Amino acid sequence: MSEDAGSLKSSEPLESQSLHEDAPTKSEALSKDVELLFEPDIQNKQHQEEKTVDSAVKVQEQLEEAQGLLKSAISTGQSKEARLARVCAGLSSRLQEYKSENAQLEELLVAERELTKSYGAHIRQLQKDLSASKGEVNRVEANMVDALSAKNAEIEALVSSVDSLKNQAALAEGNLASLQASMESIMRNRELTETRMMQALREELAAAERRAEEERSAHNAAKLAAREREVELEQRAIEAAAALARTQRTADDRASKAAELEQKVALLEVECASLNQELQDMEARVRRGQKKSPEDGSQAIQVQAWQEEVERARQGQREAESKLSSIEAEVQKMRVEMAAMKRDAEHYSRQEHMELEKRYRELTDLLYYKQTQLETMASEKAAAEFQLEKEVKRLHEAQLEAERNRASRRASSSWEEDADMKALEPLPLHHRHMAGASLQLQKAAKLLDTGAVRATKFLWRYPTARIILLFYLVRIIIQYFELNLFDSYYLVKLVIVLCILPTVLIYYEMTPQQYCWGMHLELPYVNYYQKGDLQ
């Protein structure tokens, strides 16, 4: 243990030295960033200055050429005045161009000065950041010194606790044999319990599958019976409609016949009234003839003829009355029959309609019930399979743990009783950081999985959201490639798009239950079959 303490103490100056070495590297990195930031501006300034120097040299050469031409013109005479005038005109035009160029260069110089001021402010800010980072480094060094002193105190406490642990180890070795025996008995009992549980789960799963198959066959039989009953009811409805149409046609025929008979009755009543009037006239004539004495035999014959005619008229009246009464009785009978036929037709159609509706409701309820039974059996089967997988996984883990315990017991039994306890070497600092980072990575992965499940459920339930997300991603990509922007904001968005798009394309073909079963996550059963789908 003293050697371990020495090694830890010797590692303290190495860590402080590494921190001291990190500080200059940070400052050098900041200075390199500043140089890289100002290097393009300095190159631009040098390029512009070279352009101005070249233009000034060209103007000076052209002025010297003009002076030489002027001197030669004085010596040679008037023959070269035109050439000198042209050269002067060209020089004046070039002078104007150089003036405009000088104005532009002045504007660029002003802009460069403003940019230099902004860069100077940025340099001051970077210097402030550098000083802050140096202060941070000093603070970290102080914290590390405090931490190292705390670790030294902890090491001393551990050295003192190791002595007490040696005494406890002697007692623990005595309890180890009894614990090993109890552990073996517990493992045997656990293996027996797990085998019984696995057998029970398998039997329950087989029974659930048999029940599901029976329910499925019963459901198919009920569906066939429902189809046959529906066809039969449709046939009966067609026959009832045909009978109703025939009854309606018969009623219409009888109604037309009744109307004709009523017209005949009206005509007979008119005829009877006319016959009664004629009979009364004849009776009046007969009475008048009886009052007068018959003058001759011709009048007697005429009277006898009138009497016979009166008798015939009375006989015709009686026949007409009897015929009228029979026609009225027949009309009344036809009216009663028509009313009865209408009542029977309405009752039959209403009864058939009610029977059809009742049977349809019964069949619909039966289909809903069978569908719910099938869904319940499917959910029970899925839950049983999931439980079986969990139990199998737990059994494998228990077997691996038992093998590890046996290996550790064999290794511990090979130790010598009088051997000293070996000092445990502490893990390096980066290993501890890696352990913490692995836990954080596991939490982040679990969070990403749950977020992906929720997003997938949302996108799977709402197709409009999928379309909107797809258009948004396409718009971001098109905007990036059209504008050719290299800003960090657009780069981050592009990276997010490239990370999300494969996930969406993969999970788009999977249901939330399938994904959750694949990721060993729990998700409540959702009834995706609604009543509207069955109808």
C-alpha positions as CSV (number, residue, x, y, z in Angstrom):
1,M,0.0,0.0,0.0
2,S,2.9,2.4,0.6
3,E,4.1,1.8,-3.0
4,D,0.6,2.7,-4.3
5,A,0.6,5.9,-2.2
6,G,4.0,6.8,-3.6
7,S,2.8,6.2,-7.2
8,L,-0.3,8.3,-6.6
9,K,1.8,11.1,-5.1
10,S,4.2,11.0,-8.0
11,S,1.3,11.2,-10.5
12,E,0.2,14.5,-8.9
13,P,3.1,16.6,-10.3
14,L,2.7,14.9,-13.7
15,E,-1.0,16.0,-13.9
16,S,-0.1,19.5,-12.8
17,Q,2.6,19.6,-15.4
18,S,0.2,18.5,-18.1
19,L,-2.2,21.3,-17.0
20,H,0.7,23.8,-17.3
21,E,1.5,22.5,-20.7
22,D,-2.2,22.8,-21.8
23,A,-2.3,26.5,-21.0
24,P,0.4,27.6,-23.5
25,T,-1.2,25.3,-26.2
26,K,-4.5,27.1,-25.7
27,S,-2.8,30.5,-26.0
28,E,-0.9,29.4,-29.1
29,A,-4.2,28.2,-30.6
30,L,-5.8,31.5,-30.0
31,S,-2.9,33.4,-31.5
32,K,-3.0,31.1,-34.5
33,D,-6.7,31.8,-34.9
34,V,-6.0,35.6,-34.8
35,E,-3.3,35.2,-37.5
36,L,-5.5,33.1,-39.7
37,L,-8.3,35.7,-39.2
38,F,-6.1,38.7,-40.3
39,E,-4.0,37.0,-42.9
40,P,-6.6,37.4,-45.8
41,D,-7.1,41.1,-45.0
42,I,-3.3,41.7,-45.0
43,Q,-2.9,40.0,-48.3
44,N,-5.7,42.1,-49.8
45,K,-4.1,45.3,-48.6
46,Q,-0.7,44.3,-50.1
47,H,-2.3,43.5,-53.4
48,Q,-4.1,46.8,-53.5
49,E,-0.9,48.7,-52.6
50,E,0.9,46.9,-55.4
51,K,-1.8,47.9,-57.9
52,T,-1.6,51.6,-56.9
53,V,2.3,51.5,-57.2
54,D,2.0,49.9,-60.7
55,S,-0.5,52.5,-61.8
56,A,1.7,55.4,-60.5
57,V,4.7,54.0,-62.3
58,K,2.7,53.7,-65.5
59,V,1.6,57.4,-65.2
60,Q,5.1,58.5,-64.5
61,E,6.4,56.7,-67.6
62,Q,3.7,58.2,-69.8
63,L,4.4,61.7,-68.5
64,E,8.1,61.3,-69.2
65,E,7.2,60.1,-72.7
66,A,5.0,63.2,-73.2
67,Q,7.9,65.5,-72.1
68,G,10.2,63.8,-74.5
69,L,7.7,64.2,-77.3
70,L,7.3,67.9,-76.4
71,K,11.0,68.5,-76.5
72,S,11.3,66.7,-79.8
73,A,8.3,68.7,-81.1
74,I,10.1,72.0,-80.4
75,S,13.2,70.8,-82.3
76,T,11.4,69.2,-85.2
77,G,8.7,71.9,-85.7
78,Q,5.1,71.9,-86.6
79,S,5.0,68.4,-88.1
80,K,4.7,66.6,-84.7
81,E,2.1,68.9,-83.1
82,A,-0.8,66.7,-84.1
83,R,0.8,63.7,-82.6
84,L,1.5,65.6,-79.4
85,A,-2.1,66.7,-79.2
86,R,-3.3,63.1,-79.6
87,V,-0.9,61.9,-76.9
88,C,-2.1,64.7,-74.6
89,A,-5.7,63.8,-75.2
90,G,-5.0,60.1,-74.3
91,L,-3.0,61.2,-71.2
92,S,-5.9,63.4,-70.1
93,S,-8.4,60.5,-70.5
94,R,-6.1,58.2,-68.7
95,L,-5.7,60.8,-66.0
96,Q,-9.4,60.9,-65.5
97,E,-9.5,57.1,-65.3
98,Y,-6.8,57.1,-62.7
99,K,-8.6,59.8,-60.7
100,S,-11.7,57.6,-60.6
101,E,-9.6,54.6,-59.7
102,N,-7.9,56.7,-56.9
103,A,-11.4,57.6,-55.6
104,Q,-12.4,54.0,-55.5
105,L,-9.1,53.1,-53.8
106,E,-9.8,55.8,-51.2
107,E,-13.2,54.3,-50.6
108,L,-11.7,50.9,-50.3
109,L,-9.1,52.3,-47.9
110,V,-11.8,53.8,-45.7
111,A,-13.6,50.4,-45.7
112,E,-10.4,48.7,-44.8
113,R,-9.8,51.1,-41.9
114,E,-13.3,50.4,-40.6
115,L,-12.7,46.7,-41.0
116,T,-9.3,47.1,-39.2
117,K,-11.1,48.8,-36.4
118,S,-13.6,45.9,-36.1
119,Y,-10.7,43.5,-36.2
120,G,-9.0,45.4,-33.5
121,A,-12.1,45.2,-31.3
122,H,-12.2,41.5,-32.1
123,I,-8.6,41.1,-31.1
124,R,-9.2,42.9,-27.8
125,Q,-12.1,40.5,-27.2
126,L,-9.9,37.6,-28.0
127,Q,-7.3,39.0,-25.6
128,K,-9.9,39.2,-22.9
129,D,-10.9,35.6,-23.6
130,L,-7.3,34.6,-23.4
131,S,-6.9,36.3,-20.1
132,A,-10.1,34.6,-18.9
133,S,-8.9,31.2,-20.1
134,K,-5.6,31.8,-18.2
135,G,-7.6,32.6,-15.1
136,E,-9.7,29.5,-15.6
137,V,-6.5,27.4,-16.0
138,N,-5.1,28.9,-12.7
139,R,-8.4,28.1,-11.0
140,V,-8.4,24.6,-12.3
141,E,-4.8,24.1,-11.1
142,A,-5.8,25.3,-7.7
143,N,-8.8,22.9,-7.7
144,M,-6.5,20.1,-8.8
145,V,-4.1,20.8,-5.9
146,D,-7.0,20.8,-3.5
147,A,-8.3,17.6,-5.0
148,L,-4.9,15.9,-4.8
149,S,-4.6,16.9,-1.2
150,A,-8.1,15.4,-0.6
151,K,-7.0,12.2,-2.4
152,N,-3.9,11.9,-0.2
153,A,-6.1,12.2,2.9
154,E,-8.4,9.6,1.4
155,I,-5.5,7.3,0.6
156,E,-4.3,7.5,4.2
157,A,-7.8,6.7,5.4
158,L,-7.9,3.7,3.0
159,V,-4.6,2.4,4.3
160,S,-6.1,2.5,7.8
161,S,-9.3,0.8,6.6
162,V,-7.3,-1.9,4.8
163,D,-6.0,-3.1,8.2
164,S,-9.6,-3.4,9.5
165,L,-10.6,-5.1,6.3
166,K,-8.0,-7.8,6.8
167,N,-9.5,-8.6,10.2
168,Q,-13.0,-8.7,8.6
169,A,-11.7,-11.0,5.8
170,A,-10.7,-13.6,8.3
171,L,-14.3,-13.7,9.6
172,A,-15.7,-13.6,6.0
173,E,-13.8,-16.7,5.0
174,G,-15.5,-18.6,7.8
175,N,-18.9,-17.5,6.5
176,L,-18.0,-18.2,2.9
177,A,-18.5,-22.0,3.1
178,S,-22.0,-21.7,4.5
179,L,-22.9,-19.0,2.0
180,Q,-21.6,-21.3,-0.9
181,A,-23.8,-24.2,0.3
182,S,-26.8,-21.9,0.6
183,M,-26.1,-20.4,-2.8
184,E,-26.0,-23.8,-4.5
185,S,-29.3,-24.8,-2.9
186,I,-30.8,-21.4,-3.9
187,M,-29.6,-21.8,-7.5
188,R,-31.0,-25.4,-7.7
189,N,-34.4,-24.2,-6.4
190,R,-34.3,-21.2,-8.8
191,E,-33.5,-23.5,-11.8
192,L,-36.4,-25.8,-10.9
193,T,-38.8,-22.9,-10.5
194,E,-37.7,-21.4,-13.8
195,T,-38.1,-24.7,-15.6
196,R,-41.6,-25.1,-14.1
197,M,-42.5,-21.5,-15.0
198,M,-41.2,-22.0,-18.6
199,Q,-43.2,-25.2,-18.9
200,A,-46.4,-23.5,-17.6
201,L,-45.8,-20.5,-19.9
202,R,-45.4,-22.9,-22.9
203,E,-48.6,-24.7,-22.0
204,E,-50.5,-21.5,-21.5
205,L,-49.2,-20.2,-24.9
206,A,-50.3,-23.4,-26.6
207,A,-53.7,-23.2,-25.0
208,A,-54.0,-19.6,-26.0
209,E,-53.1,-20.6,-29.6
210,R,-55.7,-23.4,-29.5
211,R,-58.3,-21.0,-28.2
212,A,-57.4,-18.4,-30.8
213,E,-57.7,-21.1,-33.6
214,E,-61.1,-22.2,-32.2
215,E,-62.3,-18.7,-32.0
216,R,-61.0,-18.0,-35.5
217,S,-62.8,-21.1,-36.9
218,A,-66.0,-20.2,-35.0
219,H,-65.7,-16.6,-36.3
220,N,-65.4,-17.9,-39.9
221,A,-68.4,-20.2,-39.4
222,A,-70.4,-17.3,-38.0
223,K,-69.4,-15.1,-40.9
224,L,-70.5,-17.8,-43.4
225,A,-73.8,-18.3,-41.5
226,A,-74.3,-14.6,-41.5
227,R,-73.7,-14.4,-45.2
228,E,-76.1,-17.2,-45.9
229,R,-78.7,-15.6,-43.6
230,E,-78.2,-12.3,-45.3
231,V,-78.6,-13.8,-48.8
232,E,-81.8,-15.6,-47.5
233,L,-83.2,-12.3,-46.1
234,E,-82.4,-10.5,-49.3
235,Q,-84.2,-13.2,-51.3
236,R,-87.2,-12.9,-48.9
237,A,-87.1,-9.1,-49.2
238,I,-87.1,-9.4,-53.0
239,E,-90.0,-11.8,-52.9
240,A,-91.9,-9.6,-50.5
241,A,-91.3,-6.6,-52.7
242,A,-92.6,-8.6,-55.7
243,A,-95.7,-9.7,-53.8
244,L,-96.3,-6.2,-52.6
245,A,-96.0,-5.0,-56.2
246,R,-98.5,-7.7,-57.3
247,T,-100.9,-6.7,-54.5
248,Q,-100.5,-3.1,-55.4
249,R,-101.4,-3.8,-59.1
250,T,-104.4,-5.9,-58.0
251,A,-105.6,-3.1,-55.8
252,D,-105.1,-0.6,-58.6
253,D,-107.2,-2.9,-60.9
254,R,-109.9,-3.3,-58.4
255,A,-109.9,0.4,-57.7
256,S,-110.4,1.1,-61.4
257,K,-113.2,-1.5,-61.5
258,A,-114.8,0.1,-58.5
259,A,-114.7,3.5,-60.2
260,E,-116.3,2.0,-63.3
261,L,-119.0,0.4,-61.2
262,E,-119.6,3.6,-59.4
263,Q,-120.1,5.4,-62.7
264,K,-122.5,2.6,-63.8
265,V,-124.4,3.0,-60.5
266,A,-124.7,6.7,-61.1
267,L,-126.0,6.1,-64.6
268,L,-128.5,3.5,-63.3
269,E,-129.7,5.9,-60.6
270,V,-130.3,8.5,-63.3
271,E,-132.1,6.0,-65.4
272,C,-134.2,4.8,-62.4
273,A,-135.1,8.4,-61.6
274,S,-136.2,8.9,-65.2
275,L,-138.2,5.7,-65.1
276,N,-139.9,6.7,-61.9
277,Q,-140.8,10.0,-63.5
278,E,-142.3,8.2,-66.5
279,L,-144.1,5.8,-64.2
280,Q,-145.6,8.6,-62.3
281,D,-146.6,10.3,-65.6
282,M,-148.2,7.1,-66.8
283,E,-150.1,6.6,-63.5
284,A,-151.4,10.1,-63.8
285,R,-152.5,9.5,-67.3
286,V,-154.2,6.2,-66.2
287,R,-156.1,7.9,-63.4
288,R,-157.2,10.7,-65.8
289,G,-158.3,8.0,-68.3
290,Q,-160.3,6.1,-65.6
291,K,-162.0,9.3,-64.6
292,K,-163.2,9.9,-68.1
293,S,-165.5,7.4,-69.7
294,P,-164.0,5.4,-72.5
295,E,-165.4,6.6,-75.7
296,D,-164.3,3.7,-77.8
297,G,-162.3,0.5,-77.7
298,S,-159.2,2.1,-79.0
299,Q,-158.9,4.1,-75.9
300,A,-159.4,1.0,-73.8
301,I,-156.6,-0.8,-75.7
302,Q,-154.4,2.2,-75.2
303,V,-155.1,2.3,-71.5
304,Q,-154.3,-1.4,-71.3
305,A,-151.0,-0.8,-73.1
306,W,-150.2,1.9,-70.7
307,Q,-150.9,-0.4,-67.8
308,E,-148.6,-3.0,-69.2
309,E,-146.0,-0.4,-69.9
310,V,-146.3,0.7,-66.3
311,E,-145.9,-2.8,-65.0
312,R,-142.8,-3.3,-67.2
313,A,-141.4,0.0,-65.9
314,R,-142.0,-1.1,-62.3
315,Q,-140.4,-4.5,-63.1
316,G,-137.4,-2.7,-64.7
317,Q,-137.2,-0.4,-61.6
318,R,-137.2,-3.4,-59.3
319,E,-134.5,-5.0,-61.4
320,A,-132.4,-1.8,-61.5
321,E,-132.8,-1.5,-57.7
322,S,-131.7,-5.1,-57.2
323,K,-128.8,-4.7,-59.6
324,L,-127.8,-1.4,-57.9
325,S,-127.9,-3.0,-54.5
326,S,-125.7,-5.9,-55.8
327,I,-123.3,-3.5,-57.4
328,E,-123.1,-1.5,-54.2
329,A,-122.5,-4.7,-52.2
330,E,-119.7,-5.7,-54.6
331,V,-118.1,-2.2,-54.4
332,Q,-118.2,-2.4,-50.6
333,K,-116.7,-5.8,-50.7
334,M,-113.9,-4.6,-53.0
335,R,-113.3,-1.7,-50.7
336,V,-113.0,-3.9,-47.7
337,E,-110.7,-6.3,-49.6
338,M,-108.5,-3.4,-50.7
339,A,-108.2,-2.0,-47.2
340,A,-107.3,-5.5,-45.9
341,M,-104.7,-5.9,-48.6
342,K,-103.2,-2.5,-47.9
343,R,-103.0,-3.3,-44.2
344,D,-101.5,-6.8,-44.8
345,A,-98.9,-5.3,-47.3
346,E,-97.9,-2.6,-44.8
347,H,-97.7,-5.0,-41.9
348,Y,-95.8,-7.5,-43.9
349,S,-93.3,-4.9,-45.2
350,R,-92.9,-3.4,-41.8
351,Q,-92.4,-6.8,-40.2
352,E,-89.9,-7.9,-42.8
353,H,-88.0,-4.6,-42.5
354,M,-87.9,-4.9,-38.7
355,E,-86.8,-8.5,-38.9
356,L,-84.0,-7.6,-41.4
357,E,-82.8,-4.7,-39.2
358,K,-82.9,-6.9,-36.1
359,R,-80.9,-9.7,-37.8
360,Y,-78.4,-7.2,-39.2
361,R,-77.8,-5.8,-35.7
362,E,-77.4,-9.2,-34.3
363,L,-74.9,-10.2,-37.0
364,T,-73.0,-6.9,-36.5
365,D,-72.8,-7.4,-32.7
366,L,-71.7,-10.9,-33.3
367,L,-68.9,-9.8,-35.6
368,Y,-67.8,-7.1,-33.1
369,Y,-67.8,-9.6,-30.3
370,K,-65.7,-12.1,-32.4
371,Q,-63.3,-9.4,-33.5
372,T,-62.8,-8.3,-29.9
373,Q,-62.2,-11.9,-28.9
374,L,-59.6,-12.3,-31.7
375,E,-57.9,-9.1,-30.7
376,T,-57.8,-10.1,-27.0
377,M,-56.4,-13.5,-27.9
378,A,-53.8,-11.9,-30.2
379,S,-52.8,-9.5,-27.4
380,E,-52.6,-12.3,-24.9
381,K,-50.5,-14.3,-27.3
382,A,-48.1,-11.4,-27.8
383,A,-47.9,-10.8,-24.1
384,A,-47.2,-14.5,-23.4
385,E,-44.5,-14.5,-26.1
386,F,-42.9,-11.4,-24.7
387,Q,-43.0,-12.9,-21.2
388,L,-41.5,-16.1,-22.5
389,E,-38.7,-14.2,-24.1
390,K,-38.0,-12.3,-20.9
391,E,-38.0,-15.5,-18.9
392,V,-35.6,-17.1,-21.3
393,K,-33.3,-14.1,-21.2
394,R,-33.5,-14.1,-17.4
395,L,-32.7,-17.8,-17.4
396,H,-29.6,-17.3,-19.6
397,E,-28.5,-14.4,-17.3
398,A,-29.0,-16.6,-14.2
399,Q,-26.9,-19.4,-15.8
400,L,-24.1,-17.0,-16.7
401,E,-24.2,-15.6,-13.2
402,A,-24.0,-19.1,-11.7
403,E,-21.1,-19.9,-14.0
404,R,-19.3,-16.7,-12.9
405,N,-20.0,-17.5,-9.2
406,R,-18.6,-21.1,-9.6
407,A,-15.5,-19.7,-11.4
408,S,-15.0,-17.1,-8.6
409,R,-15.5,-19.8,-5.9
410,R,-12.9,-22.0,-7.6
411,A,-10.5,-19.1,-7.8
412,S,-11.0,-18.2,-4.2
413,S,-10.6,-21.8,-3.0
414,S,-7.2,-21.9,-4.7
415,W,-5.8,-19.1,-2.6
416,E,-3.6,-19.9,0.3
417,E,-4.9,-19.4,3.7
418,D,-1.8,-17.6,5.0
419,A,-1.3,-15.4,1.9
420,D,-1.5,-11.6,2.4
421,M,-4.4,-9.7,0.9
422,K,-3.4,-8.2,-2.4
423,A,-3.7,-4.4,-2.7
424,L,-6.3,-3.3,-5.1
425,E,-5.0,-0.9,-7.7
426,P,-7.2,2.1,-8.3
427,L,-8.6,2.7,-11.7
428,P,-7.0,5.4,-13.7
429,L,-8.8,8.7,-14.0
430,H,-9.7,8.3,-17.7
431,H,-11.3,4.9,-16.9
432,R,-13.6,6.5,-14.3
433,H,-14.5,9.2,-16.8
434,M,-15.2,6.5,-19.4
435,A,-17.5,4.7,-17.0
436,G,-19.5,7.9,-16.3
437,A,-19.6,8.7,-20.0
438,S,-20.9,5.2,-20.7
439,L,-23.8,5.7,-18.3
440,Q,-24.5,9.0,-19.9
441,L,-24.4,7.4,-23.3
442,Q,-26.8,4.7,-22.2
443,K,-29.2,7.4,-20.8
444,A,-28.9,9.4,-24.1
445,A,-29.5,6.2,-26.2
446,K,-32.6,5.3,-24.1
447,L,-33.9,8.9,-24.4
448,L,-33.3,8.8,-28.2
449,D,-35.1,5.4,-28.4
450,T,-38.2,6.7,-26.5
451,G,-38.2,9.9,-28.5
452,A,-38.0,7.9,-31.7
453,V,-40.8,5.7,-30.6
454,R,-43.1,8.7,-29.8
455,A,-42.2,10.5,-33.1
456,T,-42.8,7.3,-35.0
457,K,-46.2,6.8,-33.4
458,F,-47.1,10.3,-34.2
459,L,-46.0,10.1,-37.8
460,W,-47.6,6.7,-38.2
461,R,-51.0,7.9,-36.9
462,Y,-51.0,11.2,-38.9
463,P,-50.0,10.9,-42.6
464,T,-50.3,14.7,-42.9
465,A,-47.5,15.2,-40.5
466,R,-45.3,12.8,-42.5
467,I,-46.0,14.8,-45.7
468,I,-45.3,18.1,-43.9
469,L,-42.0,16.8,-42.4
470,L,-40.9,15.5,-45.8
471,F,-41.6,18.8,-47.6
472,Y,-39.8,20.7,-44.8
473,L,-36.7,18.5,-45.1
474,V,-36.7,18.8,-48.9
475,R,-37.1,22.6,-48.6
476,I,-34.1,22.8,-46.3
477,I,-31.9,20.8,-48.6
478,I,-33.0,22.8,-51.7
479,Q,-32.4,26.1,-49.9
480,Y,-28.9,25.0,-48.8
481,F,-27.9,23.9,-52.3
482,E,-29.4,26.9,-54.0
483,L,-27.9,29.5,-51.7
484,N,-24.6,27.6,-51.3
485,L,-24.4,28.8,-47.7
486,F,-21.6,27.6,-45.4
487,D,-23.0,29.1,-42.3
488,S,-23.0,26.9,-39.2
489,Y,-26.7,27.3,-38.7
490,Y,-27.4,25.7,-42.1
491,L,-24.7,23.1,-41.6
492,V,-26.3,22.0,-38.3
493,K,-29.7,21.8,-40.0
494,L,-28.3,19.8,-42.8
495,V,-26.7,17.4,-40.3
496,I,-30.0,17.0,-38.4
497,V,-31.8,16.3,-41.7
498,L,-29.2,13.7,-42.7
499,C,-29.6,12.1,-39.2
500,I,-33.4,12.1,-39.0
501,L,-34.2,11.1,-42.6
502,P,-32.9,7.5,-42.5
503,T,-34.6,7.0,-39.1
504,V,-37.9,8.2,-40.5
505,L,-37.5,6.1,-43.6
506,I,-36.7,3.0,-41.5
507,Y,-39.5,3.5,-38.9
508,Y,-42.0,4.4,-41.6
509,E,-42.5,0.8,-42.5
510,M,-42.8,-0.4,-38.9
511,T,-45.7,-0.1,-36.5
512,P,-45.0,1.2,-32.9
513,Q,-45.7,-2.3,-31.5
514,Q,-43.2,-3.9,-33.8
515,Y,-40.5,-1.3,-32.9
516,C,-41.2,-1.6,-29.2
517,W,-41.1,-5.4,-29.3
518,G,-37.8,-5.1,-31.2
519,M,-36.3,-2.6,-28.7
520,H,-37.8,-4.5,-25.6
521,L,-39.9,-1.6,-24.6
522,E,-43.4,-1.8,-23.1
523,L,-46.3,-0.3,-25.0
524,P,-50.0,-0.7,-24.2
525,Y,-52.1,-2.7,-26.6
526,V,-54.0,-0.4,-29.1
527,N,-57.2,-1.5,-30.8
528,Y,-56.4,-0.5,-34.4
529,Y,-59.6,-2.2,-35.8
530,Q,-62.5,0.2,-35.4
531,K,-66.2,-0.6,-36.0
532,G,-66.2,1.5,-39.1
533,D,-63.6,-0.8,-40.7
534,L,-65.8,-3.8,-40.2
535,Q,-68.8,-2.2,-41.7
